[in-house]
Amino acid sequence: MTTAACGHAIQWDERPAMGDGTEPIEDDEYLYRRVSLPYFDRTQGGEPSPWAFRPRKYDITGISLFRAKYTTPEEIARNARGKQYYIAVLRAGDIRSHGLDVVPIPQGHAPGHVEIPSLTHANRRTDAAEEAIQVLARKLCLKILGPFP
């Protein structure tokens, strides 16, 4: 299925999960990022706020995303507090083409957990981090799904 959102046309390729999540991330893999409701307003052009990609205090080793081949948007949005979330969809190769790395970090997390190690809570206020946050939100977001309970 092909769909367009955030100014991009994307081809959804549903693939069964393979491996244990430690294998290299292919450039054509889709990644999910959980987005709090205040950080996306459908009436404001379809892009998430850059705050959706800003590292939080628990992002010690990088911001988290999840590989689409291991999970669903609903699973990523699910949480113990019952809050609703949107899910931002990005492509690994697009992230890398802007000088950011995406690495698998499944240990201690669900299979398919990945991080962008150059975006941490410690460096969130640097010029490089601020630029990367803007690029993720304004250029690399392919689609926003949800909200999901």
C-alpha positions in Angstrom: 0.0 0.0 0.0 1.3 3.5 -0.9 0.3 6.5 1.1 1.5 10.1 1.4 2.0 12.1 4.5 4.3 14.8 5.8 5.2 15.6 2.2 6.5 12.1 1.4 5.1 9.1 -0.5 5.8 5.8 1.2 5.4 2.2 0.3 4.3 0.0 3.2 6.1 -3.3 3.0 4.7 -5.6 5.8 7.5 -8.1 6.5 7.6 -10.8 9.2 10.1 -10.2 12.0 13.4 -11.9 11.5 16.3 -12.4 13.9 16.6 -11.2 17.5 16.9 -7.5 16.8 20.7 -7.3 16.9 21.1 -7.6 13.2 22.1 -4.5 11.3 19.3 -2.1 10.4 18.7 -1.9 6.7 18.3 1.5 5.1 14.8 0.7 3.8 13.5 -0.3 7.3 10.7 1.8 8.8 11.1 3.0 12.4 8.5 4.1 14.9 8.8 6.9 17.4 6.1 7.4 20.1 4.8 11.0 20.1 2.9 12.6 23.0 -0.4 14.2 22.0 0.7 17.8 22.7 3.6 17.3 20.1 1.3 16.7 17.1 -1.6 18.8 15.9 -3.2 17.6 12.6 -4.5 21.1 12.0 -1.0 22.5 11.8 0.3 20.9 8.6 0.8 17.3 9.5 4.3 17.6 11.0 5.2 16.7 14.6 6.6 19.3 16.8 10.4 19.1 17.2 9.7 18.4 20.9 8.7 14.9 19.8 12.3 14.1 19.1 13.9 16.1 21.9 15.8 13.7 24.3 14.2 13.3 27.7 16.0 12.7 31.0 16.0 8.9 30.6 17.6 9.2 27.1 21.1 8.6 28.4 22.4 6.6 25.4 20.1 8.0 22.7 16.5 8.6 21.8 14.5 5.5 21.2 12.7 4.2 18.1 11.4 0.8 17.2 11.8 -1.3 14.1 8.5 -1.8 12.3 9.3 -5.3 11.4 9.3 -6.3 15.0 6.2 -4.5 16.3 3.1 -2.5 15.5 2.2 1.1 16.1 -0.4 0.0 18.6 2.2 -2.0 20.6 4.5 1.0 20.7 1.7 3.3 21.9 0.6 0.9 24.6 1.6 2.0 28.1 0.7 1.4 31.7 -0.7 4.9 32.4 -3.4 4.6 29.7 -2.2 7.7 27.9 -2.8 8.1 24.1 0.1 8.5 21.7 0.7 9.2 18.1 3.4 7.2 16.2 5.9 9.0 13.9 7.1 6.8 11.0 10.7 7.3 9.7 13.0 5.4 7.4 16.5 4.4 8.7 18.3 5.3 5.5 16.8 8.8 5.5 18.1 9.3 9.1 21.6 8.1 8.1 21.6 10.4 5.0 21.5 13.3 7.4 24.6 12.1 9.4 22.8 10.4 12.2 23.4 6.8 13.1 20.7 4.3 14.1 21.8 1.3 16.1 20.0 -1.8 17.5 19.8 -1.9 21.3 17.4 -4.8 22.1 19.2 -5.8 25.4 16.9 -4.9 28.2 14.2 -3.7 25.8 11.8 -5.3 23.4 13.3 -6.8 20.2 13.4 -4.1 17.6 14.4 -1.3 20.0 16.9 1.1 18.4 18.5 4.3 19.3 20.0 7.4 17.7 23.1 7.7 19.9 24.0 11.2 18.9 20.8 12.6 20.6 21.1 12.2 24.3 19.8 14.2 27.3 23.3 15.4 28.0 23.8 17.0 24.6 20.2 18.0 23.8 21.0 21.7 23.9 24.0 21.6 21.5 23.6 23.2 18.1 24.2 19.8 16.4 21.4 18.2 18.5 19.0 21.1 17.9 19.6 20.8 14.2 19.1 17.0 14.2 15.8 17.4 16.1 14.5 19.9 13.6 15.5 17.6 10.7 13.8 14.6 12.2 10.5 16.5 12.8 10.4 18.7 9.7 12.1 16.6 7.0 12.3 12.9 7.9 8.8 12.2 9.3 7.1 10.2 6.7 3.7 9.8 8.4 2.0 10.2 11.7 -0.3 7.3 12.8 -2.9 7.4 15.6 -3.6 8.4 18.2 -3.7 5.1 19.9 -4.9 4.4 23.4 
